Amino acid sequence: MKVLVTGATGFVGDALCRALVKKKVPLTRVGRSSGFPINVAIGNMDEATDWTAALEECTVVVHLAARVHVMDDTAPDPLAVFRTVNVMGTMNLARQAASAGVKRFVFISSVKVNGELTQPGDAFTEADAPHPQDAYGQSKHEAEQGLRQVSQETGMEVVIIRPPLVYGPGVKANFASLMRAVKRGWSLPLGAVHNQRSFVAIDNLVDFIVTCISHPQAANQTFFVSDGHDLSTTDLIRHMALSAGVPSRLIPVPMWALRAGGALIGKGDVVQRLCGNLQIDISKSQSLLGWAPPVSIEEGLRRAMSA
């Protein structure tokens, strides 16, 4: 078995490649630009990308490369840009992979295919109808549909993984900003947020991807993956502070005030992510694959905060 990993220098890709090397799995690392540790540079990913060199002798593809979700997207037509990379680029790779004899295509999708929020105590499952709310989630949903069609036409196995927010050493964006604020001892108005959200530590996601690379029961399935223990935003910050050895400075601002303040300054989406519920059910991953998260959320946060 030889594994092709796209997006090999990214947050998840780098961690996955290091895990595969540790397991002595033959590997082809693919990125946009040449240079160590990339084996093959493909430039921009779209419907015209030539994957011939990258696919040589590979029997499994793990497709991580994507145009990722960004706040305040300035593209005139965000969905069109997302489709170019995340749909057409993915379909092009999948068809070339099937033609090259690849047996399994593992696609890292997103919980955003299902939506942005869940009702308290009502977690998303793989059986729920997709309901993407933004261009990124829509593009991932369309890519999933296209991959299932390619699988039906060619017989190449497809595994779809929908993670929630991924955290760990080197995480960026809003989660990194929140960690910095906690480490610096800033007072945060998030002491009365009693929501529930699912997260996945980078080590747990990598372990699950490695499981899906070879597990026979993963073929042609869709899975959610998480730490298996959901937290409120208030408890998340408390765990972060405990891991960093600093006091948590939380001000119990009422939820209505947080939402009103967020709307006033144009940060309603950020407040929604901090205060809303987004839970996923990983019982299918556990029962069908016999998988369990090897790292607790407490240990995952300790590793993230220690970096």
Sequence and secondary structure as in RCSB ss.txt:
>XXXX:A:sequence
MKVLVTGATGFVGDALCRALVKKKVPLTRVGRSSGFPINVAIGNMDEATDWTAALEECTVVVHLAARVHVMDDTA
PDPLAVFRTVNVMGTMNLARQAASAGVKRFVFISSVKVNGELTQPGDAFTEADAPHPQDAYGQSKHEAEQGLRQV
SQETGMEVVIIRPPLVYGPGVKANFASLMRAVKRGWSLPLGAVHNQRSFVAIDNLVDFIVTCISHPQAANQTFFV
SDGHDLSTTDLIRHMALSAGVPSRLIPVPMWALRAGGALIGKGDVVQRLCGNLQIDISKSQSLLGWAPPVSIEEG
LRRAMSA
>XXXX:A:secstr
  EEEESTTSHHHHHHHHHHHHTT  EEEEESS STT SEE  S STT   HHHHTT  EEEE       TT   
SSHHHHHIIIIIIIHHHHHHHHHHTT  EEEEE  GGGT S   TT  B TTS     SHHHHHHHHHHHHHHHH
HHHH  EEEEEE  EEESTT  HHHHHHHHHHHTT  BS TT    B EEEHHHHHHHHHHHHH GGGTT EEE 
  S  B HHHHHHHHHHHHTS   B    HHHHHHHHHHTT HHHHHHHHS B B  HHHHHHH    SS HHHH
HHHHHH 
